[in-house]
Amino acid sequence: MKKRSIIIFPKLNNIEKIEDIRRKYDPLYNCIKPHITLVFPFESNIKTKEIKKHMKKVLSDIDKFKLKLKGITGSFDNYLFLNIKEGNDNIIKIHDKLYTGILKKHLYKKITYFPHLTVGKFEDLNSFQKAFMEVKNMDDVFEAVIEKIYVEIIDENENSNIECSISI
Protein backbone atom coordinates (compact mmCIF):
# COMPACT_ATOMS: atom_id res chain seq x y z
CA MET A 1 0.00 0.00 0.00
CA LYS A 2 1.22 3.45 -0.91
CA LYS A 3 0.25 6.57 1.00
CA ARG A 4 -0.45 9.30 -1.54
CA SER A 5 -2.02 12.68 -1.99
CA ILE A 6 -2.73 14.89 -5.00
CA ILE A 7 -1.44 18.44 -4.78
CA ILE A 8 -0.55 21.67 -6.52
CA PHE A 9 2.90 23.20 -6.05
CA PRO A 10 2.26 26.84 -6.96
CA LYS A 11 5.34 28.62 -8.32
CA LEU A 12 4.64 31.76 -6.34
CA ASN A 13 6.38 35.09 -6.62
CA ASN A 14 8.20 36.13 -3.41
CA ILE A 15 7.88 32.56 -2.09
CA GLU A 16 10.74 33.18 0.34
CA LYS A 17 8.34 34.99 2.68
CA ILE A 18 6.15 31.89 2.80
CA GLU A 19 9.22 29.71 3.32
CA ASP A 20 10.35 31.90 6.23
CA ILE A 21 7.02 31.38 7.99
CA ARG A 22 6.91 27.66 7.19
CA ARG A 23 10.50 27.16 8.36
CA LYS A 24 9.48 28.60 11.72
CA TYR A 25 6.01 27.06 12.14
CA ASP A 26 5.38 24.11 9.81
CA PRO A 27 6.67 20.72 11.02
CA LEU A 28 6.49 19.46 7.41
CA TYR A 29 8.75 22.26 6.13
CA ASN A 30 11.62 19.87 5.35
CA CYS A 31 9.29 17.18 3.94
CA ILE A 32 7.35 19.04 1.25
CA LYS A 33 7.44 22.34 -0.62
CA PRO A 34 4.58 24.86 -0.23
CA HIS A 35 1.49 23.19 -1.66
CA ILE A 36 -2.27 23.11 -1.90
CA THR A 37 -3.83 19.73 -1.24
CA LEU A 38 -6.49 18.59 -3.71
CA VAL A 39 -6.85 14.98 -2.50
CA PHE A 40 -5.90 14.36 1.12
CA PRO A 41 -3.52 11.54 2.04
CA PHE A 42 -4.97 8.10 1.33
CA GLU A 43 -3.60 4.58 1.15
CA SER A 44 -4.12 2.44 -1.91
CA ASN A 45 -2.63 -0.07 -4.31
CA ILE A 46 -3.83 1.85 -7.37
CA LYS A 47 -1.21 1.71 -10.13
CA THR A 48 0.48 4.96 -11.16
CA LYS A 49 -0.82 4.70 -14.71
CA GLU A 50 -4.39 4.28 -13.40
CA ILE A 51 -4.23 7.41 -11.25
CA LYS A 52 -2.71 9.38 -14.12
CA LYS A 53 -5.39 8.10 -16.52
CA HIS A 54 -8.12 9.06 -14.03
CA MET A 55 -6.66 12.55 -13.59
CA LYS A 56 -6.37 13.16 -17.34
CA LYS A 57 -9.93 11.97 -17.93
CA VAL A 58 -11.70 13.92 -15.18
CA LEU A 59 -9.63 17.09 -15.62
CA SER A 60 -9.71 17.19 -19.44
CA ASP A 61 -11.88 20.33 -19.39
CA ILE A 62 -9.70 22.21 -16.88
CA ASP A 63 -7.30 24.83 -18.21
CA LYS A 64 -4.39 26.52 -16.48
CA PHE A 65 -5.54 29.28 -14.17
CA LYS A 66 -4.29 32.17 -12.07
CA LEU A 67 -3.92 31.79 -8.34
CA LYS A 68 -3.68 34.66 -5.86
CA LEU A 69 -3.08 34.17 -2.14
CA LYS A 70 -3.20 36.79 0.60
CA GLY A 71 -3.80 36.90 4.33
CA ILE A 72 -3.12 34.36 7.04
CA THR A 73 -5.91 32.96 9.19
CA GLY A 74 -6.08 30.27 11.82
CA SER A 75 -8.19 27.15 12.11
CA PHE A 76 -9.91 25.59 15.11
CA ASP A 77 -7.30 22.79 15.16
CA ASN A 78 -4.23 25.05 15.47
CA TYR A 79 -3.23 25.44 11.81
CA LEU A 80 -2.14 28.64 10.07
CA PHE A 81 -3.48 28.99 6.52
CA LEU A 82 -2.46 31.32 3.71
CA ASN A 83 -5.81 32.11 2.08
CA ILE A 84 -6.68 31.83 -1.59
CA LYS A 85 -8.23 35.01 -2.97
CA GLU A 86 -8.35 34.08 -6.67
CA GLY A 87 -8.53 30.60 -8.19
CA ASN A 88 -10.52 29.13 -5.30
CA ASP A 89 -13.42 28.01 -7.51
CA ASN A 90 -11.03 26.23 -9.88
CA ILE A 91 -9.38 24.38 -7.00
CA ILE A 92 -12.74 23.27 -5.58
CA LYS A 93 -13.83 22.09 -9.04
CA ILE A 94 -10.60 20.07 -9.46
CA HIS A 95 -10.96 18.64 -5.94
CA ASP A 96 -14.54 17.53 -6.66
CA LYS A 97 -13.64 15.99 -10.03
CA LEU A 98 -10.66 14.07 -8.60
CA TYR A 99 -12.83 12.50 -5.88
CA THR A 100 -14.84 10.53 -8.45
CA GLY A 101 -14.26 7.10 -9.98
CA ILE A 102 -11.29 5.25 -8.50
CA LEU A 103 -10.78 7.91 -5.79
CA LYS A 104 -14.43 8.30 -4.73
CA LYS A 105 -14.09 5.99 -1.71
CA HIS A 106 -11.25 8.14 -0.30
CA LEU A 107 -13.36 11.32 0.05
CA TYR A 108 -13.34 12.53 3.64
CA LYS A 109 -16.84 13.89 4.30
CA LYS A 110 -16.51 14.97 7.93
CA ILE A 111 -15.22 18.43 7.06
CA THR A 112 -15.94 20.80 4.18
CA TYR A 113 -13.08 21.23 1.72
CA PHE A 114 -11.45 24.61 2.21
CA PRO A 115 -8.60 25.35 -0.25
CA HIS A 116 -5.54 26.90 1.43
CA LEU A 117 -1.78 26.70 1.73
CA THR A 118 -0.71 25.55 5.20
CA VAL A 119 2.08 27.66 6.71
CA GLY A 120 1.98 26.40 10.31
CA LYS A 121 0.75 23.66 12.61
CA PHE A 122 0.89 23.66 16.40
CA GLU A 123 0.52 21.14 19.20
CA ASP A 124 -1.10 23.57 21.60
CA LEU A 125 -3.31 26.64 21.55
CA ASN A 126 -0.73 28.83 23.29
CA SER A 127 1.94 28.27 20.60
CA PHE A 128 -0.65 28.75 17.88
CA GLN A 129 -1.89 32.07 19.33
CA LYS A 130 1.65 33.40 19.73
CA ALA A 131 2.51 32.56 16.10
CA PHE A 132 -0.78 33.93 14.81
CA MET A 133 -0.07 37.28 16.49
CA GLU A 134 3.25 37.43 14.61
CA VAL A 135 1.80 36.76 11.14
CA LYS A 136 -1.81 38.01 11.21
CA ASN A 137 -0.98 41.40 9.68
CA MET A 138 1.09 40.09 6.77
CA ASP A 139 -0.61 41.46 3.67
CA ASP A 140 1.75 40.35 0.91
CA VAL A 141 0.08 39.06 -2.25
CA PHE A 142 1.40 35.84 -3.77
CA GLU A 143 0.58 34.93 -7.37
CA ALA A 144 1.14 31.99 -9.69
CA VAL A 145 -0.29 30.34 -12.77
CA ILE A 146 -1.32 26.74 -12.10
CA GLU A 147 -0.38 24.46 -15.00
CA LYS A 148 0.39 21.11 -13.33
CA ILE A 149 -1.12 18.76 -10.78
CA TYR A 150 1.06 16.27 -8.92
CA VAL A 151 0.60 12.90 -7.26
CA GLU A 152 2.97 12.40 -4.37
CA ILE A 153 3.92 9.32 -2.43
CA ILE A 154 4.39 10.08 1.26
CA ASP A 155 7.06 7.94 2.91
CA GLU A 156 7.22 6.76 6.52
CA ASN A 157 9.04 9.99 7.51
CA GLU A 158 6.33 12.17 5.88
CA ASN A 159 8.65 13.09 2.99
CA SER A 160 6.99 13.89 -0.33
CA ASN A 161 8.20 12.01 -3.41
CA ILE A 162 6.60 12.92 -6.74
CA GLU A 163 5.06 9.88 -8.39
CA CYS A 164 3.65 11.58 -11.49
CA SER A 165 2.06 14.78 -12.76
CA ILE A 166 -0.28 15.99 -15.46
CA SER A 167 -0.43 19.31 -17.23
CA ILE A 168 -3.71 21.19 -17.37
C-alpha positions in Angstrom: 0.0 0.0 0.0 1.2 3.4 -0.9 0.3 6.6 1.0 -0.4 9.3 -1.5 -2.0 12.7 -2.0 -2.7 14.9 -5.0 -1.4 18.4 -4.8 -0.5 21.7 -6.5 2.9 23.2 -6.1 2.3 26.8 -7.0 5.3 28.6 -8.3 4.6 31.8 -6.3 6.4 35.1 -6.6 8.2 36.1 -3.4 7.9 32.6 -2.1 10.7 33.2 0.3 8.3 35.0 2.7 6.2 31.9 2.8 9.2 29.7 3.3 10.3 31.9 6.2 7.0 31.4 8.0 6.9 27.7 7.2 10.5 27.2 8.4 9.5 28.6 11.7 6.0 27.1 12.1 5.4 24.1 9.8 6.7 20.7 11.0 6.5 19.5 7.4 8.7 22.3 6.1 11.6 19.9 5.3 9.3 17.2 3.9 7.4 19.0 1.2 7.4 22.3 -0.6 4.6 24.9 -0.2 1.5 23.2 -1.7 -2.3 23.1 -1.9 -3.8 19.7 -1.2 -6.5 18.6 -3.7 -6.9 15.0 -2.5 -5.9 14.4 1.1 -3.5 11.5 2.0 -5.0 8.1 1.3 -3.6 4.6 1.1 -4.1 2.4 -1.9 -2.6 -0.1 -4.3 -3.8 1.9 -7.4 -1.2 1.7 -10.1 0.5 5.0 -11.2 -0.8 4.7 -14.7 -4.4 4.3 -13.4 -4.2 7.4 -11.2 -2.7 9.4 -14.1 -5.4 8.1 -16.5 -8.1 9.1 -14.0 -6.7 12.6 -13.6 -6.4 13.2 -17.3 -9.9 12.0 -17.9 -11.7 13.9 -15.2 -9.6 17.1 -15.6 -9.7 17.2 -19.4 -11.9 20.3 -19.4 -9.7 22.2 -16.9 -7.3 24.8 -18.2 -4.4 26.5 -16.5 -5.5 29.3 -14.2 -4.3 32.2 -12.1 -3.9 31.8 -8.3 -3.7 34.7 -5.9 -3.1 34.2 -2.1 -3.2 36.8 0.6 -3.8 36.9 4.3 -3.1 34.4 7.0 -5.9 33.0 9.2 -6.1 30.3 11.8 -8.2 27.1 12.1 -9.9 25.6 15.1 -7.3 22.8 15.2 -4.2 25.1 15.5 -3.2 25.4 11.8 -2.1 28.6 10.1 -3.5 29.0 6.5 -2.5 31.3 3.7 -5.8 32.1 2.1 -6.7 31.8 -1.6 -8.2 35.0 -3.0 -8.3 34.1 -6.7 -8.5 30.6 -8.2 -10.5 29.1 -5.3 -13.4 28.0 -7.5 -11.0 26.2 -9.9 -9.4 24.4 -7.0 -12.7 23.3 -5.6 -13.8 22.1 -9.0 -10.6 20.1 -9.5 -11.0 18.6 -5.9 -14.5 17.5 -6.7 -13.6 16.0 -10.0 -10.7 14.1 -8.6 -12.8 12.5 -5.9 -14.8 10.5 -8.4 -14.3 7.1 -10.0 -11.3 5.3 -8.5 -10.8 7.9 -5.8 -14.4 8.3 -4.7 -14.1 6.0 -1.7 -11.3 8.1 -0.3 -13.4 11.3 0.0 -13.3 12.5 3.6 -16.8 13.9 4.3 -16.5 15.0 7.9 -15.2 18.4 7.1 -15.9 20.8 4.2 -13.1 21.2 1.7 -11.4 24.6 2.2 -8.6 25.3 -0.2 -5.5 26.9 1.4 -1.8 26.7 1.7 -0.7 25.5 5.2 2.1 27.7 6.7 2.0 26.4 10.3 0.7 23.7 12.6 0.9 23.7 16.4 0.5 21.1 19.2 -1.1 23.6 21.6 -3.3 26.6 21.6 -0.7 28.8 23.3 1.9 28.3 20.6 -0.6 28.8 17.9 -1.9 32.1 19.3 1.7 33.4 19.7 2.5 32.6 16.1 -0.8 33.9 14.8 -0.1 37.3 16.5 3.2 37.4 14.6 1.8 36.8 11.1 -1.8 38.0 11.2 -1.0 41.4 9.7 1.1 40.1 6.8 -0.6 41.5 3.7 1.8 40.4 0.9 0.1 39.1 -2.2 1.4 35.8 -3.8 0.6 34.9 -7.4 1.1 32.0 -9.7 -0.3 30.3 -12.8 -1.3 26.7 -12.1 -0.4 24.5 -15.0 0.4 21.1 -13.3 -1.1 18.8 -10.8 1.1 16.3 -8.9 0.6 12.9 -7.3 3.0 12.4 -4.4 3.9 9.3 -2.4 4.4 10.1 1.3 7.1 7.9 2.9 7.2 6.8 6.5 9.0 10.0 7.5 6.3 12.2 5.9 8.6 13.1 3.0 7.0 13.9 -0.3 8.2 12.0 -3.4 6.6 12.9 -6.7 5.1 9.9 -8.4 3.7 11.6 -11.5 2.1 14.8 -12.8 -0.3 16.0 -15.5 -0.4 19.3 -17.2 -3.7 21.2 -17.4 
